[in-house]
Amino acid sequence: MLARHRHRNERLRPRRRLAGDTDLVKAIVMREHGGPDVLELQETPRPEPAPTEVLVRVAAAGINPVDWKVREESWLPDLMGEPPLILGWDVAGTVEAVGYGVTRFAPGDRVFGMPWFPRLARAYAEYVTAPSRHFARTPDALDDEHAAALPLAGLTAWQALAGTAGVGEGDRVLVHAAAGGVGHLAVQIAKARGAYVIGTARAEKHDFLRTLGVDEAIDYTAQPFEQAASEVDVVLDLVGDDDYGLRSLRTLREDGLLIAPPEGVSDAVAAAADRQSKRAIHLLVEPDAVGLESLAALVDQGRLRVEIEERFPLAEAAQAHERLQHGRARGKIVLTV
Ligand SMILES: NC(=O)c1ccc[n+]([C@@H]2O[C@H](COP(=O)([O-])OP(=O)(O)OC[C@H]3O[C@@H](n4cnc5c(N)ncnc54)[C@H](OP(=O)(O)O)[C@@H]3O)[C@@H](O)[C@H]2O)c1
């Protein structure tokens, strides 16, 4: 009993350093706000898992538009704090150690997640620590790179369509930017829930949209999308400016729902929705182990696949940002660590 007690208390104390222990790990540090060249490979202290946290050895880190928005100081600057800081939320890797009280994972388990969001997770690094319930087990069918591409985009689509909108059998769902990181997962999630799915993308991406299962693909460069889609129950607007919001409302049936993750709902869009007896809401994705498990189940059932447009080594994070910010990605971009 006494021995067990001592053991428990020891786990609450920081791990004692042993000779030869590596304290420093590689990470991409954002030196200051600015262009991609502010991202620099540096060495930083390895994090230690606090009680309830796991230490994950990162194998791959997904990149999302929010990363470059933080880099440019255009997204929640007060919450992000002053640089230098480490960007990145999407993680896949292997549990290296568990903190006091963790029961869900053991060293050696493969996990994926979007920990801490919207607080910094510091995922562009060799190690990350976060509460165990910000992770889920990686499905066997996904390698680490594909698993790292899934959490933030997949949870956004899942929380919007399955959670907020409750999309079900026969619903008509319009997904803007359907070939992008969030969009290509949203299309598949809506299809898996029995919806009729309309997606917008340039014509050269329509074959890709069809492999995801869209029922109708609209080339938004060839015609106004609101002329091609009507009586829609839910619009997931991943373009998200005022113009797209106002035009998307016109595609909705009465009481239909517009979800606008990128910029939120402006006063103009909210007022137009009210006038037309429709609903418009903003959504900010949250860490969600149950959501991750739902995504993993869809992957296991063969109903959700993750498309990677391009991989970059960690040291080339700046090039990866340039590629994503260019805006034409088909699926996701990941860093291999
Ligand atoms: N609130 C939240 O929690 C949350 C979460 C995730 C993402 N977001 C935001 O949602 C947006 C989308 O994220 P993402 O990761 O999917 O971005 P992404 O992967 O960079 O999106 C790229 C896609 O956008 C398409 N696109 C660009 N302009 C378009 C237009 N006018 N109409 C239709 N498609 C268009 C491109 O296809 P084409 O080449 O065919 O144009 C491309 O496939 C970003 O602004 C992101 O910050 C918000």
The ligand as a Tripos MOL2 file, in Angstrom:
@<TRIPOS>MOLECULE
LIG
   48    52     1     0     0
SMALL
NO_CHARGES

@<TRIPOS>ATOM
      1 N1        -14.5490   28.4560  -37.8450 N.am      1 LIG1
      2 C1        -13.8540   27.3300  -37.8700 C.2       1 LIG1
      3 O1        -13.8240   26.6000  -36.8890 O.2       1 LIG1
      4 C2        -13.1170   26.9300  -39.1310 C.ar      1 LIG1
      5 C3        -12.5730   25.6550  -39.2000 C.ar      1 LIG1
      6 C4        -11.9230   25.2520  -40.3730 C.ar      1 LIG1
      7 C5        -11.8100   26.1560  -41.4340 C.ar      1 LIG1
      8 N2        -12.3150   27.3980  -41.3180 N.ar      1 LIG1
      9 C6        -12.1930   28.3620  -42.4520 C.3       1 LIG1
     10 O2        -12.8930   27.8020  -43.5510 O.3       1 LIG1
     11 C7        -12.2380   28.1780  -44.7660 C.3       1 LIG1
     12 C8        -11.9590   26.9230  -45.5940 C.3       1 LIG1
     13 O3        -10.9700   26.1230  -44.9380 O.3       1 LIG1
     14 P1        -10.2490   24.9470  -45.7230 P.3       1 LIG1
     15 O4         -9.2720   24.3340  -44.7980 O.co2     1 LIG1
     16 O5        -11.2450   24.0950  -46.3790 O.co2     1 LIG1
     17 O6         -9.4640   25.8240  -46.8410 O.3       1 LIG1
     18 P2         -8.6870   25.3510  -48.1290 P.3       1 LIG1
     19 O7         -8.3880   23.9010  -48.0790 O.co2     1 LIG1
     20 O8         -7.5510   26.2930  -48.2980 O.co2     1 LIG1
     21 O9         -9.7380   25.6250  -49.3170 O.3       1 LIG1
     22 C9         -9.2420   25.5450  -50.5970 C.3       1 LIG1
     23 C10       -10.3810   25.3750  -51.5760 C.3       1 LIG1
     24 O10       -11.1550   26.5510  -51.6470 O.3       1 LIG1
     25 C11       -11.7630   26.5340  -52.9220 C.3       1 LIG1
     26 N3        -12.2900   27.8480  -53.2300 N.ar      1 LIG1
     27 C12       -11.6410   29.0330  -53.1380 C.ar      1 LIG1
     28 N4        -12.4770   30.0380  -53.4950 N.ar      1 LIG1
     29 C13       -13.6780   29.4710  -53.7880 C.ar      1 LIG1
     30 C14       -14.9510   29.9500  -54.2070 C.ar      1 LIG1
     31 N5        -15.1410   31.2650  -54.3950 N.pl3     1 LIG1
     32 N6        -15.9720   29.0820  -54.3770 N.ar      1 LIG1
     33 C15       -15.7830   27.7500  -54.1990 C.ar      1 LIG1
     34 N7        -14.5890   27.2280  -53.8270 N.ar      1 LIG1
     35 C16       -13.5600   28.0670  -53.6200 C.ar      1 LIG1
     36 C17       -10.6550   26.0600  -53.8310 C.3       1 LIG1
     37 O11       -11.2300   25.3690  -54.9250 O.3       1 LIG1
     38 P3        -11.1950   26.0010  -56.3890 P.3       1 LIG1
     39 O12        -9.7680   25.9000  -56.8760 O.co2     1 LIG1
     40 O13       -12.1560   25.1480  -57.1110 O.co2     1 LIG1
     41 O14       -11.6100   27.4240  -56.2390 O.co2     1 LIG1
     42 C18        -9.8830   25.0770  -52.9560 C.3       1 LIG1
     43 O15       -10.1820   23.7220  -53.2710 O.3       1 LIG1
     44 C19       -10.9920   28.9610  -44.3610 C.3       1 LIG1
     45 O16       -11.2780   30.3390  -44.3930 O.3       1 LIG1
     46 C20       -10.7610   28.5090  -42.9310 C.3       1 LIG1
     47 O17       -10.0290   29.4470  -42.1660 O.3       1 LIG1
     48 C21       -12.9660   27.8200  -40.1970 C.ar      1 LIG1
@<TRIPOS>BOND
     1     1     2 1
     2     2     3 2
     3     2     4 1
     4     4     5 ar
     5     4    48 ar
     6     5     6 ar
     7     6     7 ar
     8     7     8 ar
     9     8     9 1
    10     8    48 ar
    11     9    10 1
    12     9    46 1
    13    10    11 1
    14    11    12 1
    15    11    44 1
    16    12    13 1
    17    13    14 1
    18    14    15 2
    19    14    16 1
    20    14    17 1
    21    17    18 1
    22    18    19 2
    23    18    20 1
    24    18    21 1
    25    21    22 1
    26    22    23 1
    27    23    24 1
    28    23    42 1
    29    24    25 1
    30    25    26 1
    31    25    36 1
    32    26    27 ar
    33    26    35 ar
    34    27    28 ar
    35    28    29 ar
    36    29    30 ar
    37    29    35 ar
    38    30    31 1
    39    30    32 ar
    40    32    33 ar
    41    33    34 ar
    42    34    35 ar
    43    36    37 1
    44    36    42 1
    45    37    38 1
    46    38    39 2
    47    38    40 1
    48    38    41 1
    49    42    43 1
    50    44    45 1
    51    44    46 1
    52    46    47 1
@<TRIPOS>SUBSTRUCTURE
     1 LIG1         1 GROUP 0 **** ****
